[in-house]
Amino acid sequence: MILMINRMQNRRNFIKTIIGGSALAALPASAYTFWGRETQKLVILHTNDTHSRIDPIPNDGSQYAGMGGVARRMTLIDKIRREHEHVLLLDSGDIFQGTPYFNFYDGKLELQLMTRMKYDASTLGNHEFDNGIDNLSHQLQYAGFPFINTNYDVSETALNGKLKRSHIIQKGNLRIGLIGLGINPKGLIADSNYKGMLYNAPVQTGDLEAKMLKEKEHCHLVIALSHLGLKMDAIDDLKVAAQTRHIDLIIGGHTHTFMETPEMVTNLNGNPVVIQQAGTAGICLGRLDVVFEQGEAKTTSRIYEVK
């Protein structure tokens, strides 16, 4: 569902709040005893497909004129961090390409600003490869946060050792596991721009890594940062959710989807998987609140307008 922003409406900080109260995948007993019985709340903020949009969208009379911009996003993020103890800030790729800032700085500025905003992690989008895999490898030095990709084999490229297959973040008593799912580059990225990189199936590779995070690393929640797209002819977020067992939440990108409410898909274990995406160009900031209580996790969703 596309979120339409009516410029004649009252411009509050957020567009709409959705109270879902829907349980995520059931946690194993070992994980439940690991965090104890006390209530734990995690606030997950997320962006995707920001496309080098450093400044607000020009006041050109278009639908989103005057919205977005890094400074406004940072102000909103800082406000939420002051209000809540445990906050994650995540991105699902396509940070590069879209304004002259990328043409001039090759991605350096975007990553420096994300570092100032204290992003916790990101995955790769296809546009991260627009200036080639060597440029991407060079620009990653400016990211003060990890880039995660689970299904690309980059061992024979300049990216070797610069991406993480998965990542664990501790927030209070909670262990959050992150994986990254990248789109098939064939036909989407110029062959020379990802030479030496091998693409592996996101479903099998991602679920195996998620299983490891749950069973060996005792993570209470596994989040997939996905740049597969919400609904595609090829593998997408909906299919990943339906065909896996160990992923609890998918934060997506690539299709630039403004989602009024999250998608809920039942996985192979019969548990719901939450899928959320936050449009494009930094126009919106997504938020998912996950409350762990009495052996289950419940989520609510909000989409903030950045203005």
Sequence and secondary structure as in RCSB ss.txt:
>XXXX:A:sequence
MILMINRMQNRRNFIKTIIGGSALAALPASAYTFWGRETQKLVILHTNDTHSRIDPIPNDGSQYAGMGGVARRMT
LIDKIRREHEHVLLLDSGDIFQGTPYFNFYDGKLELQLMTRMKYDASTLGNHEFDNGIDNLSHQLQYAGFPFINT
NYDVSETALNGKLKRSHIIQKGNLRIGLIGLGINPKGLIADSNYKGMLYNAPVQTGDLEAKMLKEKEHCHLVIAL
SHLGLKMDAIDDLKVAAQTRHIDLIIGGHTHTFMETPEMVTNLNGNPVVIQQAGTAGICLGRLDVVFEQGEAKTT
SRIYEVK
>XXXX:A:secstr
 B    TTS   SEEEEEEEEEE S   HHHHHHH SS EEEEEEEE   TT  S   SSSSTTTT   HHHHHH
HHHHHHHH SSEEEEE S  S SSHHHHHHTTHHHHHHHHHTT  EE   GGGGTT HHHHHHHGGG SS BB S
SEE TTSTTTTTSBSEEEEEETTEEEEEEEE    TTTS GGGGTT EE  HHHHHHHHHHHHHHTS  SEEEEE
E S SS SSS HHHHHHH SS  EEE  SS  BBSS EEEE TTS EEEEE B STTSEEEEEEEEEETTEEEEE
EEEEE  
